[in-house]
Amino acid sequence: MKDESDENTRKNQRLQETFEEDFGYPLYPERKNPELYKEYSALGRRCVKVIEKRVVKCFTHCPELRILHQALRDHGCDFNLRRNISVEKCEKKVSGGYDPNTNQIVLCYSNIPVSATCKLLFHEMTHAFDDCRAKVDFTKIEHLACTEIRAAAFADCGVLSGFLNNAGFDITDKHKECVKKHALRSIVTARNITEEKGRQVIDSVFDKCYNDVAPFESQKLSEGDYYNKYIRMTKKPETLIPKFRLF
């Protein structure tokens, strides 16, 4: 237990030391200066409340998020909506992010439509789960690429691929192309690197990270991959679980 605590302390120190470097933090100005919230206009504060209400809906109606929530708890990581999700104003390049230093998901109310909240939460909660389970070092670009590959496989490319797969289409190659495209965009945005360098990093870890489907059963999230698993995990009566997504 002490060794794990020491490792977390060292990890947080590394993140603090690199806060001013190009590790993505400048894209989220409130991460450094929370007082900026006091400067929001009335419209800004209203937008924050709208996104916060949508977050509650997402966790009510999206089994994928509930699976991730339960998986975090199973791995010893508490996740509270009020504590671990923060709605903020960000730079225009980003719509959200995960801050491993505070274990918070950031939703950028200024850059996302309300309808995209659940999908963005799904993406960022994958990062939170990876950080909890694998102790990701986000200062290492290979680690960042790996968790971006997994988040893209599930949230950005997994839902539509699941429907097409069920319809009899072989979309494995297309799904991988989709994942690489989204992962590349994420790491190039977060780090000051070229697309060529980003592709090299993604290719070096792709197979291992793409084939890691925890806590789901597939990257292509058809109904059987998320709904039935949630029923088994929670052992709740089927009638109590909504059988639809908000994205």
N, C-alpha and C positions, 0 to 999 in steps of 0.2 A: 504493500500500500504506500509506503514511504517513497519507494523508487518511482512509482507512478506519479506521485505528487511532485517529486523533484523534476521529473521529465516535463510535466505540465508547466511548472514554474520556468524552466529553461526555455520551453517553447514560447511562452508569453513574453519573456524577456527578448527573445529574438524578434518577435513580431513588433514589440515596442521600439526596439532599436532600428527597425527598418520602416517605421511609420512614415518617415519623410522620404524614403526611397520610392521607386516606382513599383510598388506592390499593390496598386489599385486603390489604396486609401484616399488619395487626393480626389477620387471620383465621388467620395461620400463625405462632404465637408462637415456634416454634423457629427461624424465619428470623432473628430478632433475638437470640435467646438459645439457642444450641445446647446449653448445659449442662442444659437441661430434660430432655434424653434420659436423663441419669443418675438422674432422679427417677422413671423408669418403674417400674411394678410388674413382677413376674415375668410376669404375664399380658400386660402391655403389650409387653414384649420378645418374648414368644412370638408375639403378633399381628403384630409387625413382621416376624419371620422367615417367617411364613406368607405374608404379602403379597409378600415378596421372592422366595420360591420360585414364587409364582404369576406374577410378572413374567417370570421365565425361561421358564415354560410359554407365556406369551402370545407372546413373541418366537419361540418354537419353532413354534407352530401357527397363528399369525395372519399371513397374507400381507400384510394391510394395513399392519401394523406394520413388516414387513420392507421393504416398498416405501418407507415414510417414512424408515426407517433408511438405506436406500441413497440416497434422495434427499438426505438431509442430507449424506452423504459426497460426493455428486456436486456439491454446492454449497459444498464446502470446510469443512463443519462436522463435527467429530468428535463421535460420540455413544457414550458408554460406559455400560453399565447401572449399574456400580458408582459411577461419578462423577456421572452426569447424572440419576439417579433416586434420590429420597430418600423414605423412608417415615416419616411423622411423625404426631404428635397435633395435631389442628387444632380450631378452633372448630366448633361444630355446624352452622353454615350451609353449610360447604363439604365436598366429598368429595375434592377435589384441586385442583391449580393448576400454573401454570408461572411460575417466577421468572426473568425475563430478566436480572436482576442477576448471578445465578450460573449461568444456563443450566441450571437443574435443574427437573425435573418433580417435584412434591410429590404423594404419595399419602397420604391421611389414613386411617390404619389404623383410627382410632376411629369413622369415619363411613361406611365402605363395606363391603358384603358382599364376600367374596373373589371371588364369581362376577362381580362388576362390574369387576374389575381391568382386564381387557383392553379393555373399552369405554372406561373412563376414560383408560387409556394412549393409546388411539387419539385421543381428544379432545385431550389435552394435547400429544401429539407433533405434532399439526397446528399448535398454537401455536409449538412449537419450530421446525418447518419454516418457518413464516411469518416468524419472527424471523430465521432464518438467511438466507432467500431475499430478503425484502423489507425487512429492518432495521426492524421494527415499533417504533414509539415508543409504549410502553404507557402513557405519561403522557397521551397524546392519546386521548380517548374514541372518536373516529372510527376510529382504528387498532384499538383494542380491539374495537369493534363488528365490524369487518371480519373479524378473525381468529376471533371467536366465531361469526359467521355461517358461516364455512367449517368450523369444527370441528363445529358442530351439523349442517351439511349432510351431513358424512361420518359421524361417529361416532354422533350422537344420532338422526338421522332417515334415514340413507342405507341401512342394511342391510335393514330391513323394506321400505322403498320399492323397493329393487332387486328383491326377490322379487315384490312386487305388480305392478311394472312388467312383469316377465317373464311374469306370469300374464295379461297383457292389460288391466290396469286403468290408466286414465289418472289418475295421482295427482300430477301436477305441482303443482296448486294446494294440495293437502293437504300435500305435501312442503314447500312454501314456508311454509305456516302453521306447520308443526312447527318449521322452522328459526328463524322469527321468535320463536316462543314460548321456545325454549331459549336463543337468543341474548339475548333480553330478560332472562330470569331470571339469566343469567350476569353481565351488565353491571350490573344493579341490585344484585346481591349484592356485586360487587367495588367499586362506587362508590356514594357517597351521593347518588343521584339518584332522581327520581320515575319511575314507569313511563311517564308521558306523555313525559318528556324522553328516556327510553330508546327509546321507539318512534320518536320524531323522528330520533334519531341513526341507528337501524337503517335506517329508510326512506331516509335520505339517502345511504347507501352500499350498500344491499342489492343492487341489480342488478349492479353491478360485482363485488362480492365473491362473490355467489352463483354467478355465471357463471365465476368463476376456479376451475377444478377440479384444478389441479396439486397433487400429481404423479399424480393419477388421470385417468380418462377421462370420468368422470361423477360427479355427486353421489349417484346412486342405485347403490350398489355391488352389482350383481349379479355372478355368478361371472365373467363375461367381463371385467368392469371391473377386477378386482383379480388374479384368479388367472393369467389368460393374460398380463397385463402383467408380472407378476412372473417368469413363465417367460421372457419375452422379455428382461427387464432382466438377469437373472442368467445366462441361457443354460445353465441347469442341466437335467439330465435330469428329465423330469416325475415319475418315480417317487420322487425325493428330496424333493419338496415336498408337505407335508400339504395335503389338499384339504378342510379344514373349519376352522370357527372355534371359539373357546371362548366366544363370546357371540352 
